[in-house]
Amino acid sequence: MSEREFQVCTNCVMDTTDSNIVFDDKGVCDHCNTFYRDIQPNWNTDEKGAAEIKAAVEKIKKEGKGKDFDCIMGMSGGIDSSYLLYLAVKELGLRPLVFHVDAGWNSQEAVNNIERMVDQLGLDLYTEVIDWEEMKDLQLAYFKAGVSNTDTPQDHSFFATMYKFANDHNVKYILTGGNYSTECVRNPLEWMYYQSDSIQLKDIYKQFGTGKLKNFPITNILWHKVFLPYVKGIKLIRPLDFMEYDKEAATQFLVDEFGYQRYPQKHFESRFTKFYEAYWLTEKFGFDTRKVQYASLILTGQMTRDEALEKLKAPAYNPETIKDEFEYIATKLGISVEELQGYMDAPNRKNSEFKSQESIYSLGAKVMRMIGLEKGGKR
């Protein structure tokens, strides 16, 4: 069977490194067509969106009256969550508890940004620290497994911890910086498999881990997608989807008002994610997440296709510092550079080679789209 001829979308920058990408007769990819067909017509950032978020905010305030905080907000130090924190307090008048999960990989910039935002807005910060030995062992298990989604342990711990806190403390509203403006195109499933698949996480750890996950927070899709929202009434709200959100304008605002420190790329507030997305994923698997990020910005009018193509000519990582970063990751994980290089050189494996809940995800996505609760792009 011959290899597929390389092709780039004529509208965005997604290409055949997404092996399931489909192009129409004009060379426009299905990521773009999904946006134009499913997301854009149902995405209200005008008066209708303002009315929707106003109604939600009034409900949050009413139910939070007399409590120390009326909602919780996950804070990574990234631009989306940081700007949302400002909006929640200054524009929407909410009283969020700032919730941060420390998985051991915070960059100094992220630490500084979180401290600046929290202090200047006069908020309380709650930090949950993940058991480092278990996190380290689980991340090494993913390296050994040879799958592409090596960052799953961090992502899984983030939302598992926040959902657990909301459930334990009877918090009904969680604010998230997730948004269509910068994330209307999703990473293909072969690039980043579902981070919340607890069956696969446990299977990979059983095969390649060295101990037991006694303290690591584990969630599963039925618990946080069905039980918590529909039985416990815990709602996840994405305020940025109800208003105009320009990433560059928001970033510059935070720089001017809070002394916010920029990151070279989305998700680089984590040292591990920076290494993983900029180097590991691109060099070992050929998947460049900037294509997804830039495609989203192109579709929402925040970047031109020519600008994106020009940026993609340079590697996502800094060739002058990657050796030091490689050594940093190995040292922090307690292994030699040679061992980490061995994982880099080992054969790549697919997520389908391990136990999973993929059938549940697929069924759930179909049902959510049928009833109008899911407008997101394909994966």
N, C-alpha and C positions, 0 to 999 in steps of 0.2 A: 504494500500500500504506500503510495507516494505521499510525501509530506505536503501539507497545505501551503499554498503560495502565500507569502507574507502580504498582508494588506492592512492599511490604516484607514480608519473612518474619514470620510471627506468633510465631516461636520465637527468632530471632536478629535481626540488623539488616541482613542482606544484602538487596539489592533489585535492581530491574530495570536499574540501571546496569551490572550483569553481564547482558549481553544474552542469554546462554545459560542463565540461571537457570530452574529448573523448580519449580513449586509443586504440592504434593499437594492433595487436596480440603479439607484443614484449613488451607491457606495456609502450610504448612511447606516450606521450600526444600530442594533436593537437597543443598546443602552440609550441612545438619543431618542429613538422612536418611542420607547417606553416612557421617557420623560414627557415628550410632547403629547402622547396619548393619555397617559394615566395620572401623571403628577401635575403638570402645569394647569390643566383645566380645573382641577380640584384644590388648588393651592391659593388660599385667599390671604393676601397681605394688605388688603385695602380696608375699607370701613367694616366689611363683614368680618375680616380677621380680627380687627380691633375690638369689635363687639364680642366675639367669641372669647378672646383672652380676658376681656373685662369681666365677663360673666364668670369665668373660671376663677379669676383673682378674687372676686367678691365672695365666692363660695369658700375659697381657701381661708380668707380673712375671717369669715363668719365662724367656720368650724375650728379655727385656731384661736379664737378669742379667749383670753385668760390663760393661755399656755405660753411657755417660754419661747416657743417658735411655732410658726404655722405651717412649715414645710421643711423638707431637707433638700439640699442641693449638692450633688456631687461636684467636687472641685479638683481638677487635675493640675491646674496652672496653665492650661492651654487657652488659646484665644476664645474659643466658643464658650467654655464654662466661665471664663473670667468676665467676658462682656455680659453674659447672662446674669452674673452675680450683681454687676452694677445696675442693670435694668431692673432686676427683681426688687432691689432695695430702693433705688432713687426714682425709677419711673413707675413701677407697679405698686410700691408701698408694702411689699411683703417683708416678713421677718424670718428669713431662712436660717436654719442651722447649717453651717458650711461643713460638708462631710468629705473628708479626704482619706483615701486608702494608701498607705505607704507600703509598697511591695519591695522596697529596698533599692529602687533604681531611680529615684528622683534626681533630676539635674539640679545644679545650684540655681539656675535661672528659675526653675519651677518653684523651688522653695522660696526664693525671693519674691516672686510674683504672688504666690498665695499669701505670704505674710503682708505684703503691701496692700493687697485688696481687702483682706480681712481687717487689718488695723485701721485703714482709712475709712472703711465703711462701718466701723464699730460693731463688728459681728463676732460671734463665738465660732471657734474652729474645733471640730471633733475629728481626731485622727485615729484611725484603726491601723495598727501595725501588723502586717502578716508575718507569721512565723517564718523567719528567714531560712532556716535549715530545710523546712518542707518546701518552700518556694524554690530554693536552689535545686533540690533534688528533683522536683517536678519539671523545672525548666531543662535540666540535664536529660531527663527522660524523653522530653520532646526532641531534643537534639539527637539523641540516640535512635529515636523512632524514624527520623529522616523525613518527617512530614513538613509541609511548608508553613503551617500555622504555629510556629515556635513561640509566638507571643501569647498564646492562649492562656497559660497559667496566670499572667498578670491580668488580662481582661476578665477572665472568669472570676478571679478574686475580687475585682472591683465591684461588679454589679451583684455578686452573691452576698458580699458584705453589706452593701447598701440596702438591698432588699431585706436581709435578715434584721438589720437595725430598724427599718420601718415596721416590720412585722412585730418585733419584740417590744417596740415602744409605741405601737398603735398610731403611727404617723400615716396619714391618709394621702399625702401628696408628695411626690418626688419630682423635682424640676431637673431637667437635663438639657445640656447644650446641643444635643443632636438637632440637626436641621437640614432642610432640603437645599438651602442656599449654597452650602459647601459640600453636601454629601448626597446629592440626588442620584449620583451614580455610585453603585456599591461595588466593593471588591468582588470579583468572581469567586465562586465557591472553591475552585481549585487553588486560588491564591491564598485565601483566608477562610478556612472552614469555620462553621459555627462555633464561636467561643464558649457558648453555654452548654454544649453537649457533654453532660456529665458522664454518660456511658462511655464515650470515647476517651475522655480525660482519665477515667478510672482504668480503662483497659490499657492505655499507653503506660500509665504509672505501674500497673500490675506487671507488665512485661519488662519495663526498663528502670523503674524506680528501685531504691535500695531499702526503703523503710515503709512506714505506714503514715497516711495522712490523717493525723489525729486532730490537728487544729486548723488545717486549711479549709476555708469556707467553700462549700460545694452547693450549687443550685442545680435545678433542672428546669427545662422549658415548661413543663406542665405546672410546676409550682409558681414560677414567676409570671407566666403568660396566662394562666387560667385561674389557679387558686387565689393568688394574691389580689388580682384586679376584680375578679367576679365573685369571689366568696368573701374576702376580707375588705374589699372596697379600696384597695391601695392603687392610686392612679398615677401614671407617669405622664407628665406634661412637658411639651416642647414649645415654650413660649416664642422662640426665635422663628417658628414656622408661621406665626400670625402677624408678622411685621416685616418690613424691608430690612434685610441684613446684609450689609456689605462688609466682607471680611477685612479688607485693607483699611477702610474708613474706621471700623471698630478697633482695629489694632492701633492705628495712629491715635485715636481718642484715648485709649488706655495708656499709651506711651506718654502722651501730654498730661493727662490728669493724674495718673498713678505712678509714673516712672516705670511702667511695664517694660520688661525685657523681651524683645522679639526672639523667635526661634527660626532657624533656617527653613524648617518645613513642618507641616502639620504632624502632630503626635511626637514631636521631638522633645517634649517635656520629660520624657523618660529616657534615660541613657540606654536602656536595653532596646526599647522600641526604635530609637534612632539607629542603633547598630543593625537591628533586625530588618527594618524597612529600607534603609539606605544601602546596606551592604549585603547582608545575608540573603535576603529574599531576591534581590536583583542578580547577584553573582552566582548563587547556587541554583536558583530555580528560573531565573529570567523574568521575574515578575516585578514590575516597577509601579509601585502604588501611586507615584506622582501622576501617572496617566489617568487614574481614577479621580484623583483630586483635581487635576487640571480640567478634565472633562466636565466635572460638576461646575467649576467656575466658568467654563465656556458656555455651558447651557444656561447659566443664570446671569450671563452678561458681565462677569467680573474679570474675564481674561479673554484675549483673542486666541484663535487657534494658532496663529503665527507666533505669538508670544510663548505659548506652551511648547510648540515644536522647537523653538530656539532654546528654551530652558532644558528640554529633554536631551539636547546634544551633549550636555555635561553630565557626569555621573552624579547620583544623589549624595554620595559620600565624598569626603575630602581625601583625595589620594595621598596628600601629604601627612595626614594624621591617622589614616585608617590602621596602620600598623600599631600605633599606640592604643587605639580604641579596641583593636582585636585583643591585645594583651590585657587591657583593662577588664574586658568581659571574661576572659579566661581566668584571670587572677581572682576576680570577685566570685566566680563560680567554683573556685577551689580546684581548678584543673590546669594542666600545662597548655601552653600555646599549641604544642604538637597534638594534644588530644582534641582540642577544639578544631584544629585544622583537619584532623581525621574525620570528624563529623561533617565538615565542609566537603570533603572529598568522597564521602561514602555515597552509595546510590540513593537517589531520591525515592521516596515512597509516597503512595497516595493514601488519603484518609479512608478510602473505601477498603483498605486492607485491615482496618481495625473495626471493632464493634462500634456501633453508632446509633443515634436516634434520627438519622436523616429522613426516614420515612415519615416520622411525626412532624418534623419541620416542614416537609413538603406538603403534607396534608393540611397542616395549620395555616401555611401561607395561602393555599388555595381558598380555604374557608374565609380567612380574613379579607382576601380580595373580593370574594363574592358578596360579603356583607358590607364592604366599603370601609373597613377599619385599617386596611393596608393599602397604601398608595406607592410604596417604595419601588425602586427599580429592581430589575432581575438580579439574580446572583448566580 
